[in-house]
Amino acid sequence: MRKIMSISASFADIIECQTPSWYPLLSAHAPPTMFIPITDQFIAFMEADGILLPDGYAAPTFHHHEIEDDRDFLDHRDPDFDDLPNTSEAHRREPVPNTFPDITHSIDELFREHDYLVPKLNWSASSSDIWVLNSRSMQCSCTAEVLLLLKSSDVYANDILDMMNVLSTLRGENDQLPNPTLCLQQWIDLDEQREFRCFVRHQQLVGVCQRYIDRVFAYLQNPAATHNILRTISSFFVNHVKSVFPLQDYVFDIHLSETFDTVQLIDFNPYDSNLTDSLLFSWEELQSPPNNLETPFKFIRAGDNIADFVASGKRASGMHRFPDEIQDVMNGEGLLEFVDRVSHDMNRHD
């Protein structure tokens, strides 16, 4: 069996890829983002079992036909889903004291200025648990939704636990661990078919590919379109990123406008095979500069077997928006259809 190439980023590389580091350098090309320092009390809230929001911040609810809210579904869930958030239990308990009022107040104030915000921590935004919100996206309209999305997602484990552990093993004598930070980004409506991942090696753009690898995008089958997209991304990289971002090797995610002539930054990621998904590329391909003058551009072509990419272990962005336990039994249904079927089955057995 061929050994997968392992590439590791340094302590400094990972630090530079966190949002509080890169955003001040490139804020003109990214959605407006505000930062709130995280306190020990907020970390304790994130670590606590269950999804119990502080007093005064009620959890949002689902609304669909006779299902009044998420409690109806969760009260009748299958025993196999016992690890899912039990919001009905939360409603029966005593209110949870708000031990971080400065943070909730700061978030409240931001919602006075912005209709919708997207929460993330130093590196990660939650995409796996957007099913808990009415918007079915990372779009939050109030402080309660921000807390709910953070509390129910794996973003805390990724950023505060895993990434801090990685940094602890890499840090030198004079290296300082970053302070945990809540980053609240102004919501913009991103079109998944216009999101791309870009790979930089030795300050050279060595690869671009579609960010969501669980589907075929028809417009990418047109060579003229892919040529224009690559030209726009290459120009943006040379004119705005290459001379500003301080690393030699890194990965960045972008979103293109409908006319494919304007680029908006989404995130930076370490050039690390353990921390960043290379998606349609292998890390071996990305190690060498292109053989010709044009940067390799990969996308899923009509006729490709998408299951092959999933079987290879690639994490197609956006594929796992529901917990794995639910994905396994949804049979391709949407959440509401799934809820209806489960409710019907449960009623039939009563």
C-alpha positions in Angstrom: 0.0 0.0 0.0 1.4 3.4 -1.0 2.3 5.6 1.9 0.5 8.9 2.0 2.8 11.9 2.1 2.9 13.7 5.4 3.5 17.4 5.5 3.6 19.4 8.7 3.3 23.1 9.3 5.3 25.0 11.9 4.1 26.7 15.0 4.4 30.1 13.2 2.6 28.8 10.1 -0.5 27.8 12.2 -0.5 31.1 14.1 -0.4 33.1 10.9 -3.4 31.2 9.5 -5.7 32.1 12.3 -8.3 34.7 11.5 -7.0 37.3 14.1 -3.6 37.1 12.3 -4.5 37.3 8.7 -7.7 39.5 8.8 -5.9 42.8 9.7 -3.6 42.3 6.7 -6.3 41.5 4.2 -9.5 43.0 5.6 -10.2 44.9 2.4 -10.8 41.5 0.6 -12.8 39.7 3.3 -16.2 40.2 4.9 -16.1 42.6 7.9 -15.1 40.6 11.0 -15.2 41.6 14.7 -13.3 40.0 17.5 -14.3 39.2 21.1 -11.7 37.7 23.5 -12.9 34.5 25.1 -12.9 34.2 28.9 -12.4 31.1 31.1 -16.1 31.3 31.9 -17.0 31.0 28.2 -14.7 28.0 27.8 -16.3 26.4 30.8 -19.7 26.9 29.1 -18.4 25.3 25.9 -17.0 22.3 27.9 -20.1 21.7 29.9 -22.3 18.7 28.9 -25.6 19.3 27.0 -26.7 22.3 25.1 -28.0 24.6 27.8 -28.0 28.3 26.9 -27.6 31.0 29.5 -30.6 32.6 31.2 -32.2 35.1 28.9 -31.1 33.5 25.7 -33.8 31.0 24.5 -32.8 28.4 21.9 -34.4 28.9 18.5 -36.9 26.3 17.4 -38.0 24.5 14.2 -41.5 25.2 12.7 -43.0 22.7 10.3 -46.7 21.6 10.0 -47.7 20.0 13.3 -44.2 19.9 14.6 -44.2 22.9 16.9 -40.4 23.0 17.5 -37.3 20.8 17.8 -38.5 19.5 21.2 -41.2 17.4 19.4 -38.7 15.7 17.3 -36.1 15.2 20.1 -38.7 14.0 22.6 -39.6 11.2 20.3 -36.2 10.4 18.9 -34.9 6.9 18.5 -32.8 5.6 21.4 -29.8 5.3 19.0 -29.8 9.2 18.9 -29.4 9.6 22.7 -26.3 11.7 22.2 -28.3 14.3 20.3 -29.1 17.6 22.1 -32.1 17.1 24.4 -33.6 20.6 24.3 -36.8 19.4 26.0 -34.7 18.4 29.0 -33.1 21.8 28.8 -36.5 23.5 29.1 -37.3 21.5 32.2 -34.2 22.5 34.1 -33.5 25.6 36.1 -32.1 28.5 34.0 -28.4 28.4 33.5 -26.7 31.5 35.0 -24.9 33.8 32.5 -21.3 33.6 33.7 -20.0 35.6 30.7 -22.3 38.7 30.5 -19.5 40.9 28.9 -19.4 38.5 25.9 -23.1 38.1 25.4 -23.4 41.9 25.7 -20.8 42.4 23.1 -22.5 40.0 20.7 -25.9 41.7 21.4 -24.3 45.1 20.5 -22.9 43.7 17.2 -26.4 42.5 16.3 -27.6 46.1 16.6 -25.3 46.9 13.7 -25.5 43.8 11.6 -28.6 41.7 10.7 -26.7 38.4 10.4 -23.4 37.2 11.6 -21.3 34.0 11.2 -19.4 32.8 14.3 -16.1 31.1 14.3 -13.2 30.7 16.7 -9.5 31.4 15.9 -9.4 29.0 12.9 -12.7 27.2 12.4 -16.3 28.0 11.5 -18.9 25.3 12.1 -20.3 23.7 9.0 -21.3 20.3 10.4 -24.0 21.5 12.8 -25.9 24.1 10.9 -28.9 21.7 11.1 -29.6 23.1 14.6 -30.5 26.6 13.2 -33.7 27.6 11.5 -31.7 29.1 8.6 -30.0 25.7 7.9 -26.8 27.7 7.4 -24.2 29.4 9.5 -26.3 32.6 9.3 -27.1 33.7 12.9 -29.7 36.4 13.6 -29.3 36.7 17.4 -26.9 35.9 20.3 -28.8 32.7 21.2 -28.1 31.3 17.7 -24.4 32.1 18.0 -24.2 30.3 21.3 -26.3 27.4 20.0 -24.2 26.9 16.9 -20.9 27.1 18.8 -22.1 24.9 21.6 -23.5 22.1 19.3 -20.6 22.1 16.9 -17.1 20.6 16.8 -15.5 24.0 16.4 -14.5 24.1 20.1 -12.9 20.7 19.8 -11.1 21.7 16.7 -9.8 25.1 17.8 -9.5 25.1 21.5 -8.6 21.5 22.1 -7.0 20.0 19.0 -5.3 23.0 17.6 -4.0 24.2 21.0 -2.7 20.7 21.6 -0.9 20.7 18.2 0.6 24.1 19.0 1.7 23.0 22.4 3.8 20.2 20.9 5.3 22.6 18.3 6.0 25.6 20.5 9.5 26.8 21.2 10.8 28.3 24.4 9.7 31.8 23.4 6.5 30.9 21.5 3.2 32.1 23.0 0.0 30.2 22.6 -2.7 32.5 21.0 -5.7 33.7 23.1 -9.0 32.0 22.2 -11.0 34.5 20.3 -14.6 34.6 19.1 -14.7 35.9 15.5 -18.0 37.2 14.2 -18.1 37.7 10.5 -20.7 39.7 8.7 -22.9 37.2 6.8 -22.6 37.1 3.1 -24.6 34.7 0.9 -21.9 32.4 -0.5 -22.7 30.4 -3.6 -21.0 27.0 -3.1 -20.3 26.5 -6.8 -18.2 29.7 -6.8 -16.0 28.7 -3.8 -12.4 27.5 -4.5 -9.4 26.2 -2.5 -6.1 27.6 -3.6 -2.7 26.0 -2.7 0.5 28.0 -2.4 4.0 26.4 -2.3 7.2 28.5 -2.2 5.0 31.6 -2.8 3.8 30.1 -6.1 0.2 29.2 -6.8 0.5 25.5 -7.5 -3.2 24.4 -7.5 -6.8 25.5 -7.5 -9.9 23.3 -7.1 -13.6 23.5 -6.3 -14.2 23.6 -2.6 -17.3 21.4 -2.6 -16.4 18.0 -4.1 -19.7 16.3 -3.6 -21.3 17.5 -6.8 -20.7 18.4 -10.4 -21.0 22.1 -11.3 -22.2 22.4 -14.9 -20.6 25.8 -15.7 -17.1 24.4 -14.9 -17.4 22.0 -17.8 -16.9 25.1 -20.1 -13.2 25.6 -20.8 -13.7 29.4 -21.3 -15.2 29.6 -17.8 -12.4 27.8 -16.1 -9.9 29.9 -17.9 -11.5 33.1 -16.7 -11.8 31.8 -13.2 -8.1 30.8 -13.0 -7.1 34.1 -14.5 -9.1 36.0 -11.8 -7.7 33.9 -9.0 -4.1 34.1 -10.2 -4.3 37.9 -10.6 -5.8 38.3 -7.1 -3.1 36.1 -5.6 -0.3 38.0 -7.3 -1.7 41.5 -6.7 -3.2 41.2 -3.2 -2.0 38.1 -1.3 1.5 37.1 -2.3 3.3 40.2 -1.1 1.1 40.6 2.0 0.7 37.2 3.6 3.9 36.3 5.4 4.2 32.6 4.7 5.9 30.7 1.9 3.5 27.7 2.0 -0.2 27.9 2.8 -3.8 27.3 1.6 -6.5 29.8 1.2 -10.2 29.6 0.4 -12.0 32.2 -1.8 -15.4 33.0 -3.2 -16.0 34.6 -6.6 -18.6 37.1 -7.6 -21.3 36.2 -10.1 -19.3 37.8 -12.8 -16.1 35.9 -11.7 -14.1 39.1 -11.6 -14.1 39.8 -7.8 -12.5 37.7 -5.1 -13.5 37.5 -1.5 -11.3 35.7 1.0 -13.0 33.1 3.3 -10.1 31.5 5.2 -6.4 30.6 5.4 -5.3 27.1 6.3 -1.9 25.7 7.2 0.0 23.8 4.4 -0.3 20.6 6.4 -1.5 17.2 5.4 -2.9 16.5 8.8 -4.7 19.8 9.3 -5.9 20.8 5.8 -7.8 18.7 3.2 -6.1 18.8 -0.2 -9.5 17.9 -1.8 -9.1 17.0 -5.4 -5.3 17.1 -5.3 -2.8 14.7 -3.7 -0.1 16.3 -1.6 2.5 14.8 -3.9 1.0 16.8 -6.8 1.2 20.0 -4.8 4.9 19.6 -3.8 6.2 20.5 -7.3 5.7 23.6 -9.3 3.5 23.3 -12.4 5.2 21.9 -15.5 3.8 24.7 -17.6 2.9 28.4 -17.0 -0.7 27.7 -16.1 -1.7 26.7 -12.5 -3.4 23.3 -12.4 -7.2 23.7 -11.9 -9.1 20.6 -10.8 -12.9 20.2 -10.8 -15.3 17.3 -10.9 -16.2 16.5 -14.5 -19.5 15.3 -15.8 -19.3 11.5 -15.7 -16.9 11.4 -12.8 -18.0 9.0 -10.0 -18.3 11.3 -7.0 -18.4 8.3 -4.7 -14.8 7.7 -5.6 -13.8 11.0 -3.9 -15.8 10.1 -0.8 -14.4 6.6 -0.7 -10.9 8.1 -0.9 -11.5 9.7 2.5 -11.8 13.3 1.1 -14.0 15.5 3.3 -16.2 17.2 0.7 -17.0 20.6 2.3 -20.6 20.8 3.2 -21.3 17.0 2.9 -21.8 16.4 6.6 -24.3 19.1 7.7 -26.1 16.6 9.9 -24.7 14.3 12.6 -23.4 11.0 11.2 -26.0 9.0 13.1 -28.8 10.9 11.3 -27.0 10.9 8.0 -26.8 7.1 8.1 -30.6 6.7 8.3 -31.9 9.7 6.3 -31.7 7.9 2.9 -31.1 11.1 1.0 -34.1 13.0 2.6 -34.0 16.5 3.8 -34.3 17.1 7.5 -38.0 18.0 7.5 -38.9 14.9 5.5 -36.8 12.8 7.8 -38.5 14.3 10.9 -41.9 13.5 9.3 -41.0 9.9 8.6 -39.6 9.4 12.1 -42.6 11.0 13.7 -45.0 8.8 11.6 -43.0 5.6 12.4 -43.1 6.5 16.1 -46.8 7.2 16.1 -47.4 3.9 14.3 -45.7 2.0 17.1 -47.4 3.8 19.9 
